[in-house]
Amino acid sequence: MPRMIYDYTKSVLERVSFDPILFSKELKKAIKNLLPYELEQLRKWLVFFTSEKPELKQCLSIVIE
């Protein structure tokens, strides 16, 4: 049950990955809602996910802040 928000966040980010601006907005929302250990997992997932989507690489700076 505690992983539901993390999994939901990933699915939302995957669905909006066609638009970097929308992706950034959803990523900012996720940062507010996730726990610290979930944020770390999200960072790792984002590095993997954006490796094939160079247009989203700039969004990684939001999570690193």
mmCIF file of the N, C-alpha and C atoms, coordinates in Angstrom:
data_MODEL
# 
_entry.id   MODEL 
# 
loop_
_atom_site.group_PDB 
_atom_site.id 
_atom_site.type_symbol 
_atom_site.label_atom_id 
_atom_site.label_alt_id 
_atom_site.label_comp_id 
_atom_site.label_asym_id 
_atom_site.label_entity_id 
_atom_site.label_seq_id 
_atom_site.pdbx_PDB_ins_code 
_atom_site.Cartn_x 
_atom_site.Cartn_y 
_atom_site.Cartn_z 
_atom_site.occupancy 
_atom_site.B_iso_or_equiv 
_atom_site.pdbx_formal_charge 
_atom_site.auth_seq_id 
_atom_site.auth_comp_id 
_atom_site.auth_asym_id 
_atom_site.auth_atom_id 
_atom_site.pdbx_PDB_model_num 
ATOM 1   N N  . MET A 1 1  ? 0.796  -1.211 0.000   1.00 0.00 ? 1  MET A N  1 
ATOM 2   C CA . MET A 1 1  ? 0.000  0.000  0.000   1.00 0.00 ? 1  MET A CA 1 
ATOM 3   C C  . MET A 1 1  ? 0.842  1.281  0.000   1.00 0.00 ? 1  MET A C  1 
ATOM 4   N N  . PRO A 1 2  ? 1.941  1.381  0.746   1.00 0.00 ? 2  PRO A N  1 
ATOM 5   C CA . PRO A 1 2  ? 2.685  2.645  0.770   1.00 0.00 ? 2  PRO A CA 1 
ATOM 6   C C  . PRO A 1 2  ? 3.319  2.985  -0.575  1.00 0.00 ? 2  PRO A C  1 
ATOM 7   N N  . ARG A 1 3  ? 3.467  2.006  -1.462  1.00 0.00 ? 3  ARG A N  1 
ATOM 8   C CA . ARG A 1 3  ? 4.104  2.247  -2.748  1.00 0.00 ? 3  ARG A CA 1 
ATOM 9   C C  . ARG A 1 3  ? 3.123  2.797  -3.783  1.00 0.00 ? 3  ARG A C  1 
ATOM 10  N N  . MET A 1 4  ? 1.870  2.910  -3.452  1.00 0.00 ? 4  MET A N  1 
ATOM 11  C CA . MET A 1 4  ? 0.871  3.314  -4.441  1.00 0.00 ? 4  MET A CA 1 
ATOM 12  C C  . MET A 1 4  ? 1.131  4.710  -4.999  1.00 0.00 ? 4  MET A C  1 
ATOM 13  N N  . ILE A 1 5  ? 1.524  5.640  -4.163  1.00 0.00 ? 5  ILE A N  1 
ATOM 14  C CA . ILE A 1 5  ? 1.773  7.005  -4.642  1.00 0.00 ? 5  ILE A CA 1 
ATOM 15  C C  . ILE A 1 5  ? 2.989  7.027  -5.559  1.00 0.00 ? 5  ILE A C  1 
ATOM 16  N N  . TYR A 1 6  ? 4.013  6.291  -5.195  1.00 0.00 ? 6  TYR A N  1 
ATOM 17  C CA . TYR A 1 6  ? 5.218  6.210  -6.024  1.00 0.00 ? 6  TYR A CA 1 
ATOM 18  C C  . TYR A 1 6  ? 4.884  5.601  -7.387  1.00 0.00 ? 6  TYR A C  1 
ATOM 19  N N  . ASP A 1 7  ? 4.154  4.501  -7.386  1.00 0.00 ? 7  ASP A N  1 
ATOM 20  C CA . ASP A 1 7  ? 3.787  3.850  -8.648  1.00 0.00 ? 7  ASP A CA 1 
ATOM 21  C C  . ASP A 1 7  ? 2.880  4.741  -9.484  1.00 0.00 ? 7  ASP A C  1 
ATOM 22  N N  . TYR A 1 8  ? 1.953  5.404  -8.836  1.00 0.00 ? 8  TYR A N  1 
ATOM 23  C CA . TYR A 1 8  ? 1.062  6.329  -9.545  1.00 0.00 ? 8  TYR A CA 1 
ATOM 24  C C  . TYR A 1 8  ? 1.874  7.464  -10.169 1.00 0.00 ? 8  TYR A C  1 
ATOM 25  N N  . THR A 1 9  ? 2.822  7.986  -9.431  1.00 0.00 ? 9  THR A N  1 
ATOM 26  C CA . THR A 1 9  ? 3.679  9.066  -9.927  1.00 0.00 ? 9  THR A CA 1 
ATOM 27  C C  . THR A 1 9  ? 4.428  8.629  -11.180 1.00 0.00 ? 9  THR A C  1 
ATOM 28  N N  . LYS A 1 10 ? 4.986  7.441  -11.138 1.00 0.00 ? 10 LYS A N  1 
ATOM 29  C CA . LYS A 1 10 ? 5.704  6.929  -12.308 1.00 0.00 ? 10 LYS A CA 1 
ATOM 30  C C  . LYS A 1 10 ? 4.779  6.797  -13.509 1.00 0.00 ? 10 LYS A C  1 
ATOM 31  N N  . SER A 1 11 ? 3.579  6.297  -13.289 1.00 0.00 ? 11 SER A N  1 
ATOM 32  C CA . SER A 1 11 ? 2.656  6.121  -14.421 1.00 0.00 ? 11 SER A CA 1 
ATOM 33  C C  . SER A 1 11 ? 2.243  7.474  -15.000 1.00 0.00 ? 11 SER A C  1 
ATOM 34  N N  . VAL A 1 12 ? 2.025  8.465  -14.148 1.00 0.00 ? 12 VAL A N  1 
ATOM 35  C CA . VAL A 1 12 ? 1.682  9.799  -14.636 1.00 0.00 ? 12 VAL A CA 1 
ATOM 36  C C  . VAL A 1 12 ? 2.843  10.373 -15.440 1.00 0.00 ? 12 VAL A C  1 
ATOM 37  N N  . LEU A 1 13 ? 4.047  10.244 -14.930 1.00 0.00 ? 13 LEU A N  1 
ATOM 38  C CA . LEU A 1 13 ? 5.214  10.778 -15.636 1.00 0.00 ? 13 LEU A CA 1 
ATOM 39  C C  . LEU A 1 13 ? 5.408  10.095 -16.991 1.00 0.00 ? 13 LEU A C  1 
ATOM 40  N N  . GLU A 1 14 ? 5.151  8.805  -17.042 1.00 0.00 ? 14 GLU A N  1 
ATOM 41  C CA . GLU A 1 14 ? 5.260  8.095  -18.317 1.00 0.00 ? 14 GLU A CA 1 
ATOM 42  C C  . GLU A 1 14 ? 4.227  8.610  -19.312 1.00 0.00 ? 14 GLU A C  1 
ATOM 43  N N  . ARG A 1 15 ? 3.014  8.877  -18.830 1.00 0.00 ? 15 ARG A N  1 
ATOM 44  C CA . ARG A 1 15 ? 1.937  9.332  -19.715 1.00 0.00 ? 15 ARG A CA 1 
ATOM 45  C C  . ARG A 1 15 ? 2.159  10.741 -20.244 1.00 0.00 ? 15 ARG A C  1 
ATOM 46  N N  . VAL A 1 16 ? 2.825  11.598 -19.478 1.00 0.00 ? 16 VAL A N  1 
ATOM 47  C CA . VAL A 1 16 ? 3.026  12.982 -19.920 1.00 0.00 ? 16 VAL A CA 1 
ATOM 48  C C  . VAL A 1 16 ? 4.429  13.216 -20.490 1.00 0.00 ? 16 VAL A C  1 
ATOM 49  N N  . SER A 1 17 ? 5.156  12.169 -20.714 1.00 0.00 ? 17 SER A N  1 
ATOM 50  C CA . SER A 1 17 ? 6.542  12.322 -21.173 1.00 0.00 ? 17 SER A CA 1 
ATOM 51  C C  . SER A 1 17 ? 6.650  12.883 -22.594 1.00 0.00 ? 17 SER A C  1 
ATOM 52  N N  . PHE A 1 18 ? 5.542  13.004 -23.298 1.00 0.00 ? 18 PHE A N  1 
ATOM 53  C CA . PHE A 1 18 ? 5.560  13.590 -24.632 1.00 0.00 ? 18 PHE A CA 1 
ATOM 54  C C  . PHE A 1 18 ? 5.780  15.097 -24.600 1.00 0.00 ? 18 PHE A C  1 
ATOM 55  N N  . ASP A 1 19 ? 5.545  15.718 -23.424 1.00 0.00 ? 19 ASP A N  1 
ATOM 56  C CA . ASP A 1 19 ? 5.648  17.172 -23.295 1.00 0.00 ? 19 ASP A CA 1 
ATOM 57  C C  . ASP A 1 19 ? 6.560  17.528 -22.122 1.00 0.00 ? 19 ASP A C  1 
ATOM 58  N N  . PRO A 1 20 ? 7.755  18.052 -22.390 1.00 0.00 ? 20 PRO A N  1 
ATOM 59  C CA . PRO A 1 20 ? 8.688  18.374 -21.299 1.00 0.00 ? 20 PRO A CA 1 
ATOM 60  C C  . PRO A 1 20 ? 8.137  19.361 -20.262 1.00 0.00 ? 20 PRO A C  1 
ATOM 61  N N  . ILE A 1 21 ? 7.306  20.305 -20.683 1.00 0.00 ? 21 ILE A N  1 
ATOM 62  C CA . ILE A 1 21 ? 6.756  21.285 -19.745 1.00 0.00 ? 21 ILE A CA 1 
ATOM 63  C C  . ILE A 1 21 ? 5.783  20.613 -18.790 1.00 0.00 ? 21 ILE A C  1 
ATOM 64  N N  . LEU A 1 22 ? 4.908  19.802 -19.327 1.00 0.00 ? 22 LEU A N  1 
ATOM 65  C CA . LEU A 1 22 ? 3.954  19.065 -18.508 1.00 0.00 ? 22 LEU A CA 1 
ATOM 66  C C  . LEU A 1 22 ? 4.671  18.058 -17.612 1.00 0.00 ? 22 LEU A C  1 
ATOM 67  N N  . PHE A 1 23 ? 5.697  17.432 -18.155 1.00 0.00 ? 23 PHE A N  1 
ATOM 68  C CA . PHE A 1 23 ? 6.506  16.491 -17.391 1.00 0.00 ? 23 PHE A CA 1 
ATOM 69  C C  . PHE A 1 23 ? 7.128  17.185 -16.180 1.00 0.00 ? 23 PHE A C  1 
ATOM 70  N N  . SER A 1 24 ? 7.653  18.386 -16.388 1.00 0.00 ? 24 SER A N  1 
ATOM 71  C CA . SER A 1 24 ? 8.255  19.152 -15.292 1.00 0.00 ? 24 SER A CA 1 
ATOM 72  C C  . SER A 1 24 ? 7.224  19.506 -14.225 1.00 0.00 ? 24 SER A C  1 
ATOM 73  N N  . LYS A 1 25 ? 6.033  19.898 -14.655 1.00 0.00 ? 25 LYS A N  1 
ATOM 74  C CA . LYS A 1 25 ? 4.967  20.235 -13.699 1.00 0.00 ? 25 LYS A CA 1 
ATOM 75  C C  . LYS A 1 25 ? 4.612  19.034 -12.826 1.00 0.00 ? 25 LYS A C  1 
ATOM 76  N N  . GLU A 1 26 ? 4.443  17.888 -13.463 1.00 0.00 ? 26 GLU A N  1 
ATOM 77  C CA . GLU A 1 26 ? 4.084  16.681 -12.721 1.00 0.00 ? 26 GLU A CA 1 
ATOM 78  C C  . GLU A 1 26 ? 5.223  16.228 -11.809 1.00 0.00 ? 26 GLU A C  1 
ATOM 79  N N  . LEU A 1 27 ? 6.433  16.447 -12.253 1.00 0.00 ? 27 LEU A N  1 
ATOM 80  C CA . LEU A 1 27 ? 7.589  16.094 -11.435 1.00 0.00 ? 27 LEU A CA 1 
ATOM 81  C C  . LEU A 1 27 ? 7.653  16.966 -10.186 1.00 0.00 ? 27 LEU A C  1 
ATOM 82  N N  . LYS A 1 28 ? 7.349  18.231 -10.326 1.00 0.00 ? 28 LYS A N  1 
ATOM 83  C CA . LYS A 1 28 ? 7.327  19.130 -9.168  1.00 0.00 ? 28 LYS A CA 1 
ATOM 84  C C  . LYS A 1 28 ? 6.251  18.713 -8.174  1.00 0.00 ? 28 LYS A C  1 
ATOM 85  N N  . LYS A 1 29 ? 5.089  18.298 -8.673  1.00 0.00 ? 29 LYS A N  1 
ATOM 86  C CA . LYS A 1 29 ? 4.029  17.804 -7.790  1.00 0.00 ? 29 LYS A CA 1 
ATOM 87  C C  . LYS A 1 29 ? 4.496  16.558 -7.050  1.00 0.00 ? 29 LYS A C  1 
ATOM 88  N N  . ALA A 1 30 ? 5.170  15.683 -7.762  1.00 0.00 ? 30 ALA A N  1 
ATOM 89  C CA . ALA A 1 30 ? 5.634  14.431 -7.164  1.00 0.00 ? 30 ALA A CA 1 
ATOM 90  C C  . ALA A 1 30 ? 6.623  14.692 -6.036  1.00 0.00 ? 30 ALA A C  1 
ATOM 91  N N  . ILE A 1 31 ? 7.493  15.657 -6.229  1.00 0.00 ? 31 ILE A N  1 
ATOM 92  C CA . ILE A 1 31 ? 8.497  15.977 -5.214  1.00 0.00 ? 31 ILE A CA 1 
ATOM 93  C C  . ILE A 1 31 ? 7.834  16.401 -3.911  1.00 0.00 ? 31 ILE A C  1 
ATOM 94  N N  . LYS A 1 32 ? 6.702  17.083 -4.024  1.00 0.00 ? 32 LYS A N  1 
ATOM 95  C CA . LYS A 1 32 ? 5.989  17.528 -2.823  1.00 0.00 ? 32 LYS A CA 1 
ATOM 96  C C  . LYS A 1 32 ? 5.313  16.369 -2.089  1.00 0.00 ? 32 LYS A C  1 
ATOM 97  N N  . ASN A 1 33 ? 4.934  15.331 -2.823  1.00 0.00 ? 33 ASN A N  1 
ATOM 98  C CA . ASN A 1 33 ? 4.134  14.254 -2.247  1.00 0.00 ? 33 ASN A CA 1 
ATOM 99  C C  . ASN A 1 33 ? 4.896  13.008 -1.830  1.00 0.00 ? 33 ASN A C  1 
ATOM 100 N N  . LEU A 1 34 ? 6.093  12.825 -2.340  1.00 0.00 ? 34 LEU A N  1 
ATOM 101 C CA . LEU A 1 34 ? 6.824  11.598 -2.053  1.00 0.00 ? 34 LEU A CA 1 
ATOM 102 C C  . LEU A 1 34 ? 7.692  11.726 -0.809  1.00 0.00 ? 34 LEU A C  1 
ATOM 103 N N  . LEU A 1 35 ? 7.923  10.594 -0.193  1.00 0.00 ? 35 LEU A N  1 
ATOM 104 C CA . LEU A 1 35 ? 8.811  10.525 0.967   1.00 0.00 ? 35 LEU A CA 1 
ATOM 105 C C  . LEU A 1 35 ? 10.259 10.566 0.491   1.00 0.00 ? 35 LEU A C  1 
ATOM 106 N N  . PRO A 1 36 ? 11.195 10.906 1.376   1.00 0.00 ? 36 PRO A N  1 
ATOM 107 C CA . PRO A 1 36 ? 12.600 11.010 0.956   1.00 0.00 ? 36 PRO A CA 1 
ATOM 108 C C  . PRO A 1 36 ? 13.160 9.751  0.284   1.00 0.00 ? 36 PRO A C  1 
ATOM 109 N N  . TYR A 1 37 ? 12.852 8.575  0.828   1.00 0.00 ? 37 TYR A N  1 
ATOM 110 C CA . TYR A 1 37 ? 13.388 7.361  0.202   1.00 0.00 ? 37 TYR A CA 1 
ATOM 111 C C  . TYR A 1 37 ? 12.719 7.107  -1.159  1.00 0.00 ? 37 TYR A C  1 
ATOM 112 N N  . GLU A 1 38 ? 11.468 7.541  -1.311  1.00 0.00 ? 38 GLU A N  1 
ATOM 113 C CA . GLU A 1 38 ? 10.798 7.401  -2.600  1.00 0.00 ? 38 GLU A CA 1 
ATOM 114 C C  . GLU A 1 38 ? 11.387 8.369  -3.622  1.00 0.00 ? 38 GLU A C  1 
ATOM 115 N N  . LEU A 1 39 ? 11.794 9.531  -3.164  1.00 0.00 ? 39 LEU A N  1 
ATOM 116 C CA . LEU A 1 39 ? 12.439 10.493 -4.062  1.00 0.00 ? 39 LEU A CA 1 
ATOM 117 C C  . LEU A 1 39 ? 13.746 9.937  -4.616  1.00 0.00 ? 39 LEU A C  1 
ATOM 118 N N  . GLU A 1 40 ? 14.477 9.250  -3.766  1.00 0.00 ? 40 GLU A N  1 
ATOM 119 C CA . GLU A 1 40 ? 15.734 8.637  -4.209  1.00 0.00 ? 40 GLU A CA 1 
ATOM 120 C C  . GLU A 1 40 ? 15.460 7.571  -5.276  1.00 0.00 ? 40 GLU A C  1 
ATOM 121 N N  . GLN A 1 41 ? 14.433 6.784  -5.055  1.00 0.00 ? 41 GLN A N  1 
ATOM 122 C CA . GLN A 1 41 ? 14.061 5.772  -6.046  1.00 0.00 ? 41 GLN A CA 1 
ATOM 123 C C  . GLN A 1 41 ? 13.587 6.433  -7.336  1.00 0.00 ? 41 GLN A C  1 
ATOM 124 N N  . LEU A 1 42 ? 12.866 7.531  -7.204  1.00 0.00 ? 42 LEU A N  1 
ATOM 125 C CA . LEU A 1 42 ? 12.396 8.261  -8.378  1.00 0.00 ? 42 LEU A CA 1 
ATOM 126 C C  . LEU A 1 42 ? 13.569 8.823  -9.168  1.00 0.00 ? 42 LEU A C  1 
ATOM 127 N N  . ARG A 1 43 ? 14.578 9.325  -8.481  1.00 0.00 ? 43 ARG A N  1 
ATOM 128 C CA . ARG A 1 43 ? 15.781 9.833  -9.171  1.00 0.00 ? 43 ARG A CA 1 
ATOM 129 C C  . ARG A 1 43 ? 16.410 8.737  -10.027 1.00 0.00 ? 43 ARG A C  1 
ATOM 130 N N  . LYS A 1 44 ? 16.559 7.562  -9.432  1.00 0.00 ? 44 LYS A N  1 
ATOM 131 C CA . LYS A 1 44 ? 17.172 6.447  -10.166 1.00 0.00 ? 44 LYS A CA 1 
ATOM 132 C C  . LYS A 1 44 ? 16.318 6.056  -11.370 1.00 0.00 ? 44 LYS A C  1 
ATOM 133 N N  . TRP A 1 45 ? 15.015 6.012  -11.158 1.00 0.00 ? 45 TRP A N  1 
ATOM 134 C CA . TRP A 1 45 ? 14.112 5.664  -12.249 1.00 0.00 ? 45 TRP A CA 1 
ATOM 135 C C  . TRP A 1 45 ? 14.174 6.717  -13.357 1.00 0.00 ? 45 TRP A C  1 
ATOM 136 N N  . LEU A 1 46 ? 14.237 7.991  -12.980 1.00 0.00 ? 46 LEU A N  1 
ATOM 137 C CA . LEU A 1 46 ? 14.286 9.073  -13.960 1.00 0.00 ? 46 LEU A CA 1 
ATOM 138 C C  . LEU A 1 46 ? 15.543 9.015  -14.823 1.00 0.00 ? 46 LEU A C  1 
ATOM 139 N N  . VAL A 1 47 ? 16.658 8.680  -14.211 1.00 0.00 ? 47 VAL A N  1 
ATOM 140 C CA . VAL A 1 47 ? 17.902 8.564  -14.984 1.00 0.00 ? 47 VAL A CA 1 
ATOM 141 C C  . VAL A 1 47 ? 17.735 7.479  -16.043 1.00 0.00 ? 47 VAL A C  1 
ATOM 142 N N  . PHE A 1 48 ? 17.153 6.356  -15.643 1.00 0.00 ? 48 PHE A N  1 
ATOM 143 C CA . PHE A 1 48 ? 16.917 5.267  -16.592 1.00 0.00 ? 48 PHE A CA 1 
ATOM 144 C C  . PHE A 1 48 ? 15.896 5.683  -17.652 1.00 0.00 ? 48 PHE A C  1 
ATOM 145 N N  . PHE A 1 49 ? 14.782 6.251  -17.229 1.00 0.00 ? 49 PHE A N  1 
ATOM 146 C CA . PHE A 1 49 ? 13.678 6.607  -18.125 1.00 0.00 ? 49 PHE A CA 1 
ATOM 147 C C  . PHE A 1 49 ? 14.089 7.670  -19.136 1.00 0.00 ? 49 PHE A C  1 
ATOM 148 N N  . THR A 1 50 ? 14.846 8.656  -18.710 1.00 0.00 ? 50 THR A N  1 
ATOM 149 C CA . THR A 1 50 ? 15.218 9.755  -19.603 1.00 0.00 ? 50 THR A CA 1 
ATOM 150 C C  . THR A 1 50 ? 16.435 9.429  -20.468 1.00 0.00 ? 50 THR A C  1 
ATOM 151 N N  . SER A 1 51 ? 17.054 8.304  -20.246 1.00 0.00 ? 51 SER A N  1 
ATOM 152 C CA . SER A 1 51 ? 18.229 7.957  -21.054 1.00 0.00 ? 51 SER A CA 1 
ATOM 153 C C  . SER A 1 51 ? 17.868 7.835  -22.536 1.00 0.00 ? 51 SER A C  1 
ATOM 154 N N  . GLU A 1 52 ? 16.636 7.471  -22.830 1.00 0.00 ? 52 GLU A N  1 
ATOM 155 C CA . GLU A 1 52 ? 16.199 7.361  -24.221 1.00 0.00 ? 52 GLU A CA 1 
ATOM 156 C C  . GLU A 1 52 ? 15.359 8.555  -24.665 1.00 0.00 ? 52 GLU A C  1 
ATOM 157 N N  . LYS A 1 53 ? 15.192 9.535  -23.782 1.00 0.00 ? 53 LYS A N  1 
ATOM 158 C CA . LYS A 1 53 ? 14.394 10.721 -24.095 1.00 0.00 ? 53 LYS A CA 1 
ATOM 159 C C  . LYS A 1 53 ? 15.203 11.973 -23.764 1.00 0.00 ? 53 LYS A C  1 
ATOM 160 N N  . PRO A 1 54 ? 16.101 12.355 -24.654 1.00 0.00 ? 54 PRO A N  1 
ATOM 161 C CA . PRO A 1 54 ? 16.980 13.508 -24.372 1.00 0.00 ? 54 PRO A CA 1 
ATOM 162 C C  . PRO A 1 54 ? 16.234 14.811 -24.099 1.00 0.00 ? 54 PRO A C  1 
ATOM 163 N N  . GLU A 1 55 ? 15.031 14.956 -24.637 1.00 0.00 ? 55 GLU A N  1 
ATOM 164 C CA . GLU A 1 55 ? 14.270 16.187 -24.419 1.00 0.00 ? 55 GLU A CA 1 
ATOM 165 C C  . GLU A 1 55 ? 13.834 16.341 -22.966 1.00 0.00 ? 55 GLU A C  1 
ATOM 166 N N  . LEU A 1 56 ? 13.878 15.249 -22.199 1.00 0.00 ? 56 LEU A N  1 
ATOM 167 C CA . LEU A 1 56 ? 13.476 15.297 -20.789 1.00 0.00 ? 56 LEU A CA 1 
ATOM 168 C C  . LEU A 1 56 ? 14.664 15.410 -19.840 1.00 0.00 ? 56 LEU A C  1 
ATOM 169 N N  . LYS A 1 57 ? 15.866 15.320 -20.356 1.00 0.00 ? 57 LYS A N  1 
ATOM 170 C CA . LYS A 1 57 ? 17.068 15.379 -19.513 1.00 0.00 ? 57 LYS A CA 1 
ATOM 171 C C  . LYS A 1 57 ? 17.109 16.647 -18.661 1.00 0.00 ? 57 LYS A C  1 
ATOM 172 N N  . GLN A 1 58 ? 16.664 17.760 -19.208 1.00 0.00 ? 58 GLN A N  1 
ATOM 173 C CA . GLN A 1 58 ? 16.697 19.028 -18.482 1.00 0.00 ? 58 GLN A CA 1 
ATOM 174 C C  . GLN A 1 58 ? 15.817 18.966 -17.229 1.00 0.00 ? 58 GLN A C  1 
ATOM 175 N N  . CYS A 1 59 ? 14.818 18.115 -17.226 1.00 0.00 ? 59 CYS A N  1 
ATOM 176 C CA . CYS A 1 59 ? 13.905 17.991 -16.096 1.00 0.00 ? 59 CYS A CA 1 
ATOM 177 C C  . CYS A 1 59 ? 14.571 17.343 -14.884 1.00 0.00 ? 59 CYS A C  1 
ATOM 178 N N  . LEU A 1 60 ? 15.657 16.636 -15.094 1.00 0.00 ? 60 LEU A N  1 
ATOM 179 C CA . LEU A 1 60 ? 16.357 15.989 -13.987 1.00 0.00 ? 60 LEU A CA 1 
ATOM 180 C C  . LEU A 1 60 ? 16.881 16.993 -12.972 1.00 0.00 ? 60 LEU A C  1 
ATOM 181 N N  . SER A 1 61 ? 17.148 18.203 -13.426 1.00 0.00 ? 61 SER A N  1 
ATOM 182 C CA . SER A 1 61 ? 17.654 19.219 -12.499 1.00 0.00 ? 61 SER A CA 1 
ATOM 183 C C  . SER A 1 61 ? 16.649 19.556 -11.419 1.00 0.00 ? 61 SER A C  1 
ATOM 184 N N  . ILE A 1 62 ? 15.365 19.343 -11.682 1.00 0.00 ? 62 ILE A N  1 
ATOM 185 C CA . ILE A 1 62 ? 14.320 19.604 -10.685 1.00 0.00 ? 62 ILE A CA 1 
ATOM 186 C C  . ILE A 1 62 ? 14.477 18.672 -9.497  1.00 0.00 ? 62 ILE A C  1 
ATOM 187 N N  . VAL A 1 63 ? 14.778 17.432 -9.754  1.00 0.00 ? 63 VAL A N  1 
ATOM 188 C CA . VAL A 1 63 ? 14.881 16.428 -8.700  1.00 0.00 ? 63 VAL A CA 1 
ATOM 189 C C  . VAL A 1 63 ? 16.199 16.542 -7.952  1.00 0.00 ? 63 VAL A C  1 
ATOM 190 N N  . ILE A 1 64 ? 17.220 16.995 -8.629  1.00 0.00 ? 64 ILE A N  1 
ATOM 191 C CA . ILE A 1 64 ? 18.547 17.080 -8.022  1.00 0.00 ? 64 ILE A CA 1 
ATOM 192 C C  . ILE A 1 64 ? 18.647 18.263 -7.064  1.00 0.00 ? 64 ILE A C  1 
ATOM 193 N N  . GLU A 1 65 ? 17.814 19.275 -7.242  1.00 0.00 ? 65 GLU A N  1 
ATOM 194 C CA . GLU A 1 65 ? 17.871 20.475 -6.398  1.00 0.00 ? 65 GLU A CA 1 
ATOM 195 C C  . GLU A 1 65 ? 17.749 20.167 -4.945  1.00 0.00 ? 65 GLU A C  1 
# 
